[in-house]
Amino acid sequence: MSTSAGTAASAWTRPALFWVDTEGNLHTPELDAGVLASITRERLMRLVPVTEDENCKLGDVLGASELFLASSLREVQGISALDGLEYSCPGPVTSRVADVLSEHIEAEITGALSYEGA
């Protein structure tokens, strides 16, 4: 989940990586870090406050209170351990983000909301 330069990136299967810092703020690597500009990542960026971190390091991610991956297939999936460290899984922020995304997708499916209305 890091590039050869040591910056944090998405996992190998390309879901988007998000982490919650110790103050409860949500982060993800910026697109220039080599992450996939996925539909799910874009939706989350529209729906919840997320900071795109420039040149974030693996240490930034390892110091998080919560970690999760987001993809079209899995939506939001908490990460319980990384590099021998354990994380709250799912933590309160991860759970809330999962609920918000699920509610949004359900509204799209039922026609109550279009994707552009995110």
C-alpha angles and dihedrals in degrees: 000000000000133000125241087263090059097251120137115257139163124293120271096263087054106244111148117261120225130176137186117225123219090268093056097256119143120231140181132175115266117253092252087067088073100263121146115260091226128177091241093051090049092049092051091048088056097042105045135026107268129170115218104217119215113218094352112182130222087250089063089056095043090053092057125116092217136016131192142168123222126202140147091253099047100020101202119357122177122227114225099188140015128175091350094309121118125221137194103268115220095005123191095266092046090050092050093047090049090051093048093049093045092050090049093050091047090052089052092050094049091047094245090119135021122222089247088057092067 
